[in-house]
Amino acid sequence: MTKHSQQAAIHHDTATIRNPAAGFFDVLVIGGGSAGIGVTVSLLRRQPSLRIGIVEPSDKHYYQPAWTLVGGGVYDVRKTVRAMSEVIPKGVYWLQTAASGFDPVSNLVQLTDGRAVGYAQLIVCPGLRLAWEQIEGLEDTLGKNGVTSNYRFDLAPYTWSLVQNLRRGKALFTQPPMPIKCAGAPQKAMYLACDHWLRNRNLDTIAVEFNIAGTVLFGVATFVPPLMQYINRYDINLVFNANLAKVDGVNKIAYFDIRKDEKANVERVAKPFDMLHVTPPQMAPDFIRRSPLADSAGWCAVNQETLQHPRYPNIFSLGDVCSSPNAKTAAAVRKQIVVVAENLLAARTGKKLLTRYDGYGSCPLIVEKGKVILAEFGFGGKLLPTFPLDPTVPRFLAWVLKAKFLPWFYWNGFLKGREWFARSKPQPD
């Protein structure tokens, strides 16, 4: 696409999108989560005159990374939620509805309330969808019968209740096929539970099992040996190639499809449980998967370094929904925000996109109360530590970062446009 056509796409102007009833924005943001609010604030800090709209149906905004801590009994769930109206930046127009479709040729977004909204530039960051329904019987038993998940605000406290009350029996933890947001979260739920049982001298009478759909404990090989030390410490039974397929909550039986060989032959195995922590399958929202913005896997397609859409140059995407092959974490969003903000404004004036994303993601792996392995890495598993310390060593300092500093910084820094340790340096052509 030529420079002229790129600018034409950005400054597209028709009677339809200029119609006040339809609405028109310099920048339209799909999603009011961490990515949507964060990138909006960063754009306004750079160019306060922008007319920005955020499409977000929820009236609540959540700090999801703390739900693991809630499930471990070390954080108050009420501190993880605020009214959306409190975090929407001043001067930004909030369209409290959901997007239902895209017409990127005409620069229009269809909304579920029937409106069509026009834009000069579009940022797509609605997050991903938790596909609970893909596991038969799961939705009927969540929050009761010993079945829980830290991936939901209302269930994380139930996780802690189950952990506290379990004295003997079998505890199953699951991890579905990748990608999922915060790939370490299924393990963190398990380690915090085991640490509690160990401290209360119950672990000897509780059989703990981790059922993983994949073939490795963690995607970055550097961190597997220190994690295995805790697997052995807690005497956890690791079962690879095991994908949760069905839950019978009343009878407390979980059914797993276990791949037996490379020819994908599968055996359905029933496992009784007293506690079941489920990490649900995850995918892009349906309105993204069905749209012209999607890649072959259903995610919003982007150039993984510039985060610009490969077919529509006035569209950018970040966060869990974008196709960039990075870990889907809030830490990744923190770096992506700067990339999108700077490249979007560069594209707006026809300049080259010089800011590059290196795939940074961070997973603070809580291995016990008071100890965290701070896994920071980029594309290809390249280690990208922020601090000059051995990242494979569990540290109290990393625990303080995860449990104390980051939640405070999220509300008081991240959502206010503070880009500490987040700026990327322009790269040469």
VOPA-246919 format. One record per atom (N, C-alpha, C): residue in three letters; z, y, x. Coordinates in steps of 0.02 Angstrom, whole numbers, plus 50000, padded with zeros to 5 digits. Example, Ala and Ser with C-alpha at 12.3 -4.5 7.8 and 13.67 -1.06 7.14 Angstrom:
2
ALA503904971650660
ALA503904977550615
ALA503904983550660
SER503544988850642
SER503574994750684
SER503945000250645
***
This chain:
429
MET500004994050042
MET500005000050000
MET500005006250044
THR499585011150028
THR499545017150068
THR500125021750056
LYS500205026550102
LYS500745031450095
LYS500665035350030
HIS500035036850012
HIS499915040649950
HIS500125036749889
SER499945030249888
SER500125026149829
SER500875025049825
GLN501215024649885
GLN501945023949885
GLN502265030049852
GLN502035035949871
GLN502315042049843
GLN502155042549769
ALA501555040149750
ALA501365040349680
ALA501835035949639
ALA502015030149668
ALA502465025649632
ALA503145028849623
ILE503375032449674
ILE504025035549671
ILE504035041349622
HIS503505045249620
HIS503495051249579
HIS503075050349515
HIS503005044149494
HIS502635042449434
HIS502875046849376
ASP502395049849338
ASP502575054649287
ASP502115053649226
THR502395051349171
THR502005050549110
THR502395053549052
ALA502035054348996
ALA502365057148937
ALA502915052548912
THR502835046048923
THR503335041248899
THR504005042348932
ILE504015042448998
ILE504655042749032
ILE504935049849034
ARG504525054849017
ARG504805061649014
ARG505115063048946
ASN504985058648898
ASN505265059448831
ASN506025059148836
PRO506385064548815
PRO507115064548820
PRO507435058748784
ALA507115056248731
ALA507405050648694
ALA507405044248737
ALA506905043848781
ALA506865037948824
ALA507335038548883
GLY507375044548911
GLY507795045648968
GLY507405044749033
PHE507575048849082
PHE507255048249148
PHE507755050249201
PHE507745046449257
PHE508215047749311
PHE507845047649378
ASP508085051749423
ASP507825051349492
ASP507955044449520
VAL508565042049508
VAL508765035249530
VAL509125031849472
LEU508885026049453
LEU509225022049402
LEU509525015949437
VAL510165014849425
VAL510535009349456
VAL510705004149403
ILE510504997949415
ILE510664992549369
ILE511274988849395
GLY511844989949363
GLY512474986749382
GLY512994991649405
GLY513594990949377
GLY514154995349395
GLY514704991749432
GLY514524986649471
GLY515004983149512
GLY515094986549579
SER515324982749629
SER515434985649695
SER514804988749724
ALA514244985249718
ALA513614987749746
ALA513374993949709
GLY513394993749643
GLY513134999249603
GLY513525005649612
ILE514185005249607
ILE514605011249615
ILE514575013649688
GLY514615008949735
GLY514615010849805
GLY513985014349826
VAL513405011749807
VAL512775014849829
VAL512665021549793
THR512905022149731
THR512835028449695
THR513235033949730
VAL513855032349748
VAL514275037349782
VAL513955039349849
SER513705034449885
SER513405035949950
SER512775040149944
LEU512385038949892
LEU511795043149880
LEU511985050349865
LEU512495051149822
LEU512705057949803
LEU513015061649861
ARG513335058249907
ARG513605061549966
ARG513045064250010
ARG512475060850010
ARG511915062950050
ARG511475068050014
GLN511415067349947
GLN510985071749909
GLN511285072849840
PRO511755077649834
PRO512135078749772
PRO511705080649712
SER511105083049723
SER510685085349668
SER510335079749629
LEU510385073649653
LEU510045068049621
LEU510305066949549
ARG509845065749504
ARG510025063749436
ARG510035056149434
ILE510635053349429
ILE510725046149434
ILE511025043349370
GLY510755037849347
GLY511035034149290
GLY511235027149311
ILE511785024749283
ILE512015017949296
ILE512015014049231
VAL511665008449231
VAL511655003949173
VAL512174998549183
GLU512694998649143
GLU513254993949150
GLU513594993049083
PRO513584986949054
PRO513874986048988
PRO514634985548987
SER514944983349042
SER515664982149042
SER516064988649046
ASP516644988649013
ASP517094994449017
ASP517634993349069
LYS517574987849108
LYS518064986249160
LYS517704985349227
HIS518054987349281
HIS517804986349349
HIS518324982249387
TYR518094977049421
TYR518554972249452
TYR518484972249528
TYR519044971249562
TYR519044969849633
TYR519114962249640
GLN518564958849640
GLN518554951549637
GLN518834948049700
PRO518754950849761
PRO519004947349820
PRO519754945749818
ALA520134949349777
ALA520854948149774
ALA521044942449727
TRP520564939849689
TRP520744934549642
TRP520974928249677
THR520724926949738
THR520984921349777
THR521724922249792
LEU521914928449809
LEU522614929949823
LEU523034929149760
VAL522764931149702
VAL523114930249638
VAL523244922749626
GLY522724918749638
GLY522794911549628
GLY523284908349677
GLY523434911749732
GLY523914909349780
GLY524614912349771
GLY524694916449720
GLY525354919249705
GLY525574924949748
VAL525084928349782
VAL525274933649828
VAL524964940449809
TYR524714940949748
TYR524424947349726
TYR524454947749650
ASP524564953849625
ASP524614955149554
ASP523924956149525
VAL523724951949477
VAL523064952349449
VAL522924959149416
ARG523444962449393
ARG523344968949360
ARG523094974249408
LYS523194973149472
LYS522954977849523
LYS522214976849540
THR521904971749510
THR521204970349526
THR520724973149474
VAL520964976949426
VAL520534979549373
VAL520694986849358
ARG520164990649344
ARG520234997549321
ARG519704998849269
ALA519805004049231
ALA519295006049182
ALA518665008249218
MET518085006249192
MET517455008249222
MET517385015849224
SER517655019149173
SER517615026449170
SER517965029749229
GLU518445026249260
GLU518815029149316
GLU518415028649381
VAL517945024049386
VAL517585023049449
VAL516875025649447
ILE516605027049387
ILE515935030049383
ILE515975037049415
PRO515565038549465
PRO515605045049498
PRO515465050849451
LYS515805056349463
LYS515715062349422
LYS514985064649425
GLY514715066449368
GLY514035068949365
GLY513505063549356
VAL513725057149356
VAL513255051649347
VAL513255049649273
TYR512655048349246
TYR512595046449176
TYR512695038949168
TRP513185036949127
TRP513335029849117
TRP513005027549053
LEU512525022949059
LEU512215019749002
LEU512595013248990
GLN513045013348941
GLN513475007548930
GLN513125002348887
THR512654999248917
THR512264993848887
THR511984989648944
ALA511614984548928
ALA511344980148980
ALA510594980848985
ALA510324979449044
ALA509604979149053
ALA509354972449026
SER508754972548997
SER508464966348970
SER507794964749001
GLY507474969649034
GLY506824968249064
GLY506574974149104
PHE506024972949141
PHE505754978049186
PHE505004978649176
ASP504764984849181
ASP504054986249184
ASP503954990549247
PRO503914987349305
PRO503894991149368
PRO503244995049377
VAL502714993149344
VAL502084996849349
VAL502165003749316
SER502515003849259
SER502625010149222
SER503285013449240
ASN503665010349286
ASN504325013049306
ASN504795013649247
LEU504855008249210
LEU505285008049151
LEU505745002049153
VAL506355002949127
VAL506834997449117
VAL506984997049043
GLN506914991049016
GLN507094989948945
GLN507834988248941
LEU508164991148891
LEU508874990048880
LEU508984985848817
THR509554982448814
THR509684978048757
THR509794982048692
ASP509924988548697
ASP510004992548636
ASP509344995248610
GLY508784993148641
GLY508134995148617
GLY507815000948654
ARG508195004348694
ARG507925010048731
ARG507515007748791
ALA507065012048814
ALA506715011248877
ALA506865017248920
VAL507085016148981
VAL507295021549025
VAL506825021949085
GLY506615027949102
GLY506165028949157
GLY506535030849221
TYR506205029749277
TYR506505031349341
TYR505965033149392
ALA506175036949442
ALA505745037949501
ALA505875032449551
GLN506525030649559
GLN506715025049603
GLN507235020849567
LEU507225014449582
LEU507655009649548
LEU508055005749599
ILE508715004849585
ILE509135000549627
ILE509394994949583
VAL509264988849603
VAL509434982949563
VAL510034979449595
CYS510604979549561
CYS511214976349588
CYS511694974249532
PRO511464970049486
PRO511894967849431
PRO512354962049448
GLY512344959749511
GLY512744953949529
GLY512394947549509
LEU512764942049511
LEU512484935649491
LEU512834933049429
ARG512604927449404
ARG512884924449343
ARG513244918049360
LEU513844917249334
LEU514224911049341
LEU513994906249287
ALA513684900849307
ALA513374896249258
ALA513854890549240
TRP514394892349206
TRP514894887449185
TRP514574881949143
GLU514084883849103
GLU513794879049055
GLU513424873349088
GLN513274873949153
GLN512914868549187
GLN513354862449199
ILE514004863249192
ILE514464857649200
ILE514694855549130
GLU514504849749108
GLU514634847349040
GLU515394847249026
GLY515584850248970
GLY516274850048948
GLY516724855148981
LEU516484858749031
LEU516924863149069
LEU517174869049027
GLU516734872248991
GLU516934878248955
GLU517454876748901
ASP517464870648876
ASP517944868848824
ASP518654867848852
THR518714867148917
THR519374865348945
THR519624870348997
LEU519224875549013
LEU519454880549061
LEU520084884049036
GLY520574884649079
GLY521194887949062
GLY521694883549028
LYS521554877049024
LYS522034872248996
LYS521884865349026
ASN522324860649011
ASN522234853749036
ASN522204853349112
GLY522484858249146
GLY522484858049218
GLY521844860249251
VAL521384863349213
VAL520724865349239
VAL520704872949246
THR520544875349306
THR520574882449320
THR520024884549368
SER519994891149381
SER519524893749430
SER519724900849449
ASN519744902249514
ASN519874909049537
ASN519274913549530
TYR518724911049505
TYR518124915149496
TYR518134919049431
ARG518694918649394
ARG518754922549333
ARG519424926049331
PHE519414932349312
PHE520004936749310
PHE520574933649270
ASP520414930849212
ASP520944928249168
ASP521194921449190
LEU520834918049235
LEU521034911349255
LEU521414911149321
ALA521334916249363
ALA521674916149428
ALA522434915449420
PRO522754918849373
PRO523484917749364
PRO523644910549343
TYR523194907449305
TYR523304900449284
TYR523284895849345
THR522854897449394
THR522844893549456
THR523524893449488
TRP523844899249494
TRP524504899749525
TRP525024895949484
SER524964896249418
SER525434892549376
SER525374885049388
LEU524764882649394
LEU524654875449407
LEU524934873449475
VAL524804877649525
VAL525044876149593
VAL525804875849594
GLN526124880549562
GLN526864880649561
GLN527164874549526
ASN526834872249473
ASN527124866949432
ASN526934859949454
LEU526434859349498
LEU526234852649519
LEU526714850049573
ARG527004844449560
ARG527474841349607
ARG527204834849637
ARG526784831449598
ARG526474825249621
ARG525834824149582
GLY525384820049609
GLY524764818649574
GLY524154820149617
LYS523604821749585
LYS522984822849621
LYS522694829749604
ALA522524833449656
ALA522224840049649
ALA521514839949677
LEU521024841449634
LEU520324841649654
LEU520084848849659
PHE519714850349712
PHE519404856849721
PHE518654855749731
THR518234860049703
THR517514858849705
THR517144864849734
GLN516554863249761
GLN516094868449786
GLN515384866249767
PRO515024870449728
PRO514354868549705
PRO513824869949759
PRO513194868549744
PRO512664870249792
PRO512644877749805
MET512444879549866
MET512364886549884
MET511714889149852
PRO511654895949844
PRO512144900849865
PRO512674902249811
ILE513264904049835
ILE513794906349790
ILE514104912649821
LYS514434916649781
LYS514764922449810
LYS515414920349843
CYS515514923149902
CYS516084921449944
CYS516134913949955
ALA515714911450000
ALA515674904250011
ALA516324901150034
GLY516784905150059
GLY517424902450080
GLY517954902150025
ALA517814905249968
ALA518314905749914
ALA518554898949889
PRO518114893849881
PRO518364887349859
PRO518874884349907
GLN518754885349973
GLN519234882850022
GLN519874886850021
LYS519814893450014
LYS520414897650016
LYS520894895849960
ALA520624894349901
ALA521044892149845
ALA521424885849864
MET521094881349897
MET521384874949917
MET521914875849972
TYR521754879750022
TYR522234880650078
TYR522874884050055
LEU522804889150012
LEU523404892549987
LEU523834887849945
ALA523504883749904
ALA523884878849865
ALA524244873849910
CYS523884871249960
CYS524184866350006
CYS524754869350046
ASP524684875550066
ASP525214878850103
ASP525844879350061
HIS525754881049996
HIS526334881449951
HIS526664874649944
TRP526254869449934
TRP526534862749924
TRP526874860349988
LEU526594862150046
LEU526894860150109
LEU527574863550119
ARG527604870050105
ARG528224873750113
ARG528764871350065
ASN528554868750007
ASN529034866349957
ASN529124858749960
ARG528864855650012
ARG528944848550025
ARG528674844149969
ASN528124846249940
ASN527804842349888
ASN527144839349911
LEU526884841449968
LEU526214839449988
LEU526154831849998
ASP526704828650018
ASP526674821450030
ASP526554817449966
THR526704820549909
THR526614816949846
THR526024819649806
ILE525614823849838
ILE525014826649805
ILE524404824749847
ALA523934821249817
ALA523304819549851
ALA522794825049838
VAL522574828349892
VAL522114834049887
VAL521414831749909
GLU520924833549869
GLU520234831549884
GLU519764837549874
PHE519324838449923
PHE518834843949920
PHE518144840749912
ASN517844841749854
ASN517174839149839
ASN516654844549848
ILE516214843649897
ILE515724848649917
ILE515024846049903
ALA514624850049869
ALA513944847949854
ALA513514847549916
GLY513684851349967
GLY513294851450028
GLY513524846250079
THR513314847350141
THR513444842450194
THR513884845150250
VAL514104851450244
VAL514524854350296
VAL515114857950263
LEU515654858650301
LEU516244862050276
LEU516144869550270
PHE515784872450319
PHE515644879550319
PHE514974880750353
GLY514594885550328
GLY513914886550350
GLY513824888950421
VAL514334892050450
VAL514304894350520
VAL514714889550561
ALA514374885850604
ALA514684880150639
ALA515284882250682
THR515284888350707
THR515824890750750
THR516514889950717
PHE516524890750651
PHE517174890950616
PHE517384884050589
VAL516964879050597
VAL517144872450571
VAL517734869350608
PRO517754869350675
PRO518324866250710
PRO519004869050690
PRO519094875750688
PRO519764878150667
PRO519924876550594
LEU519414876350551
LEU519534874450482
LEU519724867050477
MET519404862950518
MET519574855850517
MET520294854550538
GLN520564858850579
GLN521274858150598
GLN521714858750536
TYR521524863150490
TYR521924863950429
TYR521764858350378
ILE521154855950378
ILE520994850150336
ILE521444844250355
ASN521524843350421
ASN521954837850445
ASN522694839350434
ARG522884845650443
ARG523584847550433
ARG523814846150362
TYR523364847650314
TYR523544846650243
TYR523334839750218
ASP523054835650261
ASP522834828850244
ASP522364829050183
ILE521864833350187
ILE521374834150133
ILE520804829150142
ASN520634825750088
ASN520074821150089
ASN519424825050075
LEU518974825150124
LEU518334828650117
LEU517814823850089
VAL517474825950036
VAL516934821950007
VAL516314826350004
PHE515824824850046
PHE515194828650047
PHE514694825749997
ASN514184829649982
ASN513644827649936
ASN513914826049866
ALA514474829149847
ALA514784827749782
ALA514764834049739
ASN514384833749685
ASN514284839449641
ASN514594838149573
LEU515054842549552
LEU515384841649487
LEU514874842249430
ALA514854837149387
ALA514354836949334
ALA514664837249264
LYS515284834749257
LYS515574834349190
LYS516334834349196
VAL516664837349147
VAL517404837449146
VAL517644835249077
ASP518074830249077
ASP518424828049017
ASP519134830549024
GLY519264836548996
GLY519904839649006
GLY520474836148972
VAL520364833648912
VAL520884830348874
VAL521154824248912
ASN520694820348939
ASN520894814348976
ASN520964815549051
LYS520854821749072
LYS520924823749142
LYS520514819349189
ILE519864819149175
ILE519404815549218
ILE518814820149235
ALA518664820549300
ALA518084824349323
ALA517554819449346
TYR516934820949328
TYR516374816649346
TYR515934820149397
PHE515814816749453
PHE515414819649507
PHE514774815649517
ASP514224819249528
ASP513604816049550
ASP513614816049626
ILE513644810149655
ILE513694809549728
ILE513034806849755
ARG512714810949797
ARG512084808949826
ARG512214803649879
LYS511904797849872
LYS512044792149915
LYS511594791549976
ASP510984794549971
ASP510524793950028
ASP510034799750027
GLU509584799950076
GLU509104805350083
GLU508564805250029
LYS508504799749993
LYS508024799249939
LYS508294802049873
ALA508864805349878
ALA509184808749820
ALA509424803849767
ASN509554797649786
ASN509864793049739
ASN510584795249726
VAL510764795649662
VAL511414798549643
VAL511824793449604
GLU512474793449619
GLU512944789249583
GLU513444793649546
ARG513564792449482
ARG514054796149443
ARG514734792849454
VAL515214796749480
VAL515874794149496
VAL516404797849456
ALA516854794249424
ALA517394797249385
ALA518024797649428
LYS518334803549426
LYS518944804649466
LYS519484807749422
PRO520044804449414
PRO520604807449376
PRO520924813049415
PHE521214817849380
PHE521534823449413
PHE522144825849374
ASP522584829149409
ASP523134832849378
ASP523004840349379
MET522624842449431
MET522404849349436
MET521684849349461
LEU521264853449429
LEU520564853949449
LEU520374861349457
HIS520224863349519
HIS519984870149530
HIS519224869949538
VAL518874873349492
VAL518144873049489
VAL517834879449516
THR517344878649560
THR516904884149578
THR516244882949542
PRO516054887349496
PRO515474886049454
PRO514814886849491
PRO514284883649468
PRO513614885049494
PRO513454892449481
GLN513034895349524
GLN512894902449519
GLN512154903849528
MET511914908749491
MET511194910349492
MET511094917749474
ALA510494920049484
ALA510334926849464
ALA510354927349388
PRO510524933349361
PRO510524934149289
PRO509824932649260
ASP509824930349198
ASP509194928249166
ASP508674933849165
PHE508884940049152
PHE508404945549147
PHE508094947249215
ILE508414945049269
ILE508104945749335
ILE507634939949348
ARG507864933849335
ARG507464927849350
ARG506804927849312
ARG506794930749252
ARG506184930849212
ARG505744936849225
SER505944941149270
SER505604947549280
SER505094947349336
PRO504654952249339
PRO504174952649395
PRO504504954449461
LEU505144955949461
LEU505504957749522
LEU505734951549560
ALA505734945749527
ALA506054939749555
ALA505624936349608
ASP505964933049655
ASP505614928649702
ASP505584921649671
SER505344916749709
SER505244910049682
SER505894906649661
ALA506454908949690
ALA507104906049673
ALA507474909949618
GLY507164915349595
GLY507454919249540
GLY507854925349561
TRP507964926349626
TRP508334932149649
TRP507864938149654
CYS508144944149655
CYS507734950149662
CYS507464950449733
ALA506814950249740
ALA506494949849805
ALA506594956349845
VAL506754955649909
VAL506814961349954
VAL506574959450023
ASN506384964550062
ASN506334963750134
ASN507044963350159
GLN507224958050195
GLN507924956850212
GLN508214962150259
GLU507794965950292
GLU508054971050338
GLU508074977950306
THR507574979750266
THR507574986450235
THR507854986350164
LEU507894980450133
LEU508134979450064
LEU507684982850012
GLN507064984050032
GLN506554986749987
GLN506154981049957
HIS505974981749894
HIS505584976549861
HIS504894976049895
PRO504644970049907
PRO504014969249943
PRO503394971349903
ARG503454971549836
ARG502864973249795
ARG502924980149762
TYR503524982549753
TYR503634989049720
TYR504054993449766
PRO503744997949804
PRO504095001649856
PRO504625006549832
ASN504625008149767
ASN505145012649742
ASN505745008749713
ILE505765002249728
ILE506314998049704
ILE506694995149764
PHE507354995549762
PHE507784992649812
PHE508294988149777
SER508574983549815
SER509084979149786
SER509604977549838
LEU510224976449816
LEU510764974549861
LEU511284970649822
GLY511764967949858
GLY512294964149825
GLY512094956949812
ASP512464953649769
ASP512374946449758
ASP511684944649731
VAL511344949249697
VAL510724947449663
VAL510114947649709
CYS510164950849767
CYS509564951649808
CYS509434945349848
SER508804944449868
SER508574938249900
SER508744937749974
SER509024942950003
SER509194942750074
SER509654936850088
PRO509514932850140
PRO509884926650153
PRO510544927750189
ASN510944932450164
ASN511594933850193
ASN512144930850149
ALA512754930450176
ALA513314928350135
ALA513434933450079
LYS513534931050018
LYS513614935449961
LYS514354937549957
THR514524942849993
THR515214945249996
THR515234952749988
ALA515824955349972
ALA515914962649966
ALA515794965950034
ALA515954962450088
ALA515844965250154
ALA515104966250168
ALA514684961650143
ALA513964962550150
ALA513734968750112
VAL513994969550052
VAL513824975450011
VAL513994981850048
ARG514564981950082
ARG514774987950118
ARG514254990150169
LYS513934985350203
LYS513414987050251
LYS512744988450216
GLN512604984850163
GLN511964985750128
GLN511914992550095
ILE512484995250073
ILE512485001750040
ILE512165007150084
VAL512345007250147
VAL512085012250193
VAL511335011250203
VAL511125005050209
VAL510415003550218
VAL510005005950158
VAL510235004350098
VAL509875006450038
VAL509885013950029
ALA510455017050038
ALA510505024350029
ALA510035028050076
GLU510035026150139
GLU509625029750188
GLU508885028150180
ASN508715021850166
ASN508015020050159
ASN507715022650093
LEU508115022650040
LEU507865025349977
LEU507695032749983
LEU508135036450016
LEU508005043650024
LEU507425044850071
ALA507345040550121
ALA506765041050165
ALA506125039850126
ALA506115034550085
ALA505535032950044
ALA505375038549996
ARG505885041949973
ARG505805047349924
ARG505375053049951
THR505405054050016
THR505015059450048
THR504445056750090
GLY504285050250081
GLY503725047450117
GLY503845045950190
LYS504475045650211
LYS504635044250281
LYS504685036750292
LYS504685034750356
LYS504765027650374
LYS505475025450360
LEU505545019050344
LEU506205016250332
LEU506485013750398
LEU506935017450427
LEU507175015950494
LEU507835012050495
THR508205012150441
THR508855008850441
THR508765001450424
ARG509064997250466
ARG508974990050459
ARG509644986550445
TYR509604981350405
TYR510184977150389
TYR510164970950433
ASP510714969350465
ASP510734963650512
ASP511014957250480
GLY511104957350414
GLY511354951450380
GLY512104950750381
TYR512454956050401
TYR513184955650408
TYR513524953450343
GLY513984948850351
GLY514414946750296
GLY515084944850327
SER515604945350289
SER516264943550314
SER516614939150264
CYS516934933950289
CYS517314929450246
CYS518014928550277
PRO518504932250254
PRO519184931250279
PRO519464924650252
LEU519444919550294
LEU519644912850273
LEU520404912050276
ILE520724912350218
ILE521444911650215
ILE521614904250223
VAL521944902650278
VAL522094895550292
VAL522824893850278
GLU523244899050273
GLU523934898350252
GLU524204905250235
LYS524754905650200
LYS525044912150184
LYS525244915550249
GLY524934921350263
GLY525084925050323
GLY524594923850380
LYS524094919550371
LYS523604918050424
LYS522894917950396
VAL522444921550430
VAL521754921850409
VAL521294921150470
ILE520764917150461
ILE520224916950510
ILE519694921850486
LEU519584927150524
LEU519114932350502
LEU518414930650526
ALA518044927350482
ALA517354925350499
ALA516874931050481
GLU516554933850532
GLU516054939150523
GLU515414936950558
PHE514864937150521
PHE514244934450548
PHE513654937650513
GLY513064936950545
GLY512454939750517
GLY511924934450507
PHE511294936650505
PHE510744932050495
PHE510764926550548
GLY510624920450526
GLY510604914850572
GLY511284912650598
GLY511824915050567
GLY512494913250590
GLY512724916850652
LYS512364922050673
LYS512564925850732
LYS513244929150720
LEU513714928250767
LEU514374931150759
LEU514334938750768
LEU514654942350722
LEU514664949650724
LEU515374952250714
PRO515834950550760
PRO516534952450751
PRO516624960050758
THR517054962650715
THR517224969850718
THR517714971350773
PHE518164966550786
PHE518694967650835
PHE518594963150896
PRO518804965350955
PRO518704961551017
PRO519224955951025
LEU519244951450975
LEU519714945850975
LEU519324939450959
ASP519594933850980
ASP519284927450964
ASP519284926450888
PRO518704926450856
PRO518684926250783
PRO518884919350754
THR518934914250796
THR519104907650770
THR519854906450766
VAL520264911250790
VAL520984910450791
VAL521284913350726
PRO521674909450689
PRO522014912150630
PRO522524917450651
ARG522504923250618
ARG522934928750639
ARG523294932050580
PHE523894934450594
PHE524264938350545
PHE523934945050533
LEU523654947950587
LEU523304954350581
LEU522734953950529
ALA522364948450531
ALA521814947550483
ALA522094946550412
TRP522694943550407
TRP523014942950341
TRP523184949850313
VAL523454954050354
VAL523624960850332
VAL522994964550310
LEU522454963550348
LEU521814966650330
LEU521594964250261
LYS521614957650250
LYS521374954750187
LYS521834956350128
ALA522484955550137
ALA522954955950081
ALA523214962950067
LYS523204967250118
LYS523504973950110
LYS522984979550114
PHE522634979750173
PHE522204985550185
PHE521584985550141
LEU521224979950138
LEU520574979950103
LEU520634981550029
PRO521134978949992
PRO521194980949922
PRO521324988449915
TRP521744991249957
TRP521874998449955
TRP521245002349971
PHE520905000150024
PHE520305003750045
PHE519755003449992
TYR519714997849957
TYR519194997049906
TYR519235002649854
TRP519835003649827
TRP519925008649774
TRP519915015749802
ASN520185016749861
ASN520285023449887
ASN519785025649940
GLY519385021049964
GLY518885022650015
GLY518185020549997
PHE518105014049988
PHE517445011149972
PHE517125014449912
LEU517495014949856
LEU517215017849795
LEU517195025449797
LYS517445028349851
LYS517425035649860
LYS516885037749911
GLY516505032849936
GLY515975034449982
GLY516175034550055
ARG516775031750072
ARG516975031450142
ARG516615025550175
GLU516215026950225
GLU515795021850256
GLU516065019950325
TRP516705018450329
TRP517005016450392
TRP516725009750415
PHE516515009450478
PHE516235003350508
PHE515635000650469
ALA515295004950432
ALA514755002650390
ALA514075005550408
ARG514055010650448
ARG513425013950462
ARG512985009850509
SER512345009850494
SER511865006450537
SER511475011650578
LYS511315009750639
LYS510925014250682
LYS510185013250669
PRO509795018750666
PRO509075017950658
PRO508785013650714
GLN508335009250695
GLN508025004750743
GLN507325007250761
PRO507105006050822
PRO506425008050842
PRO505905003650806
ASP505315006250799
ASP504765002450767
ASP504594996350810
***
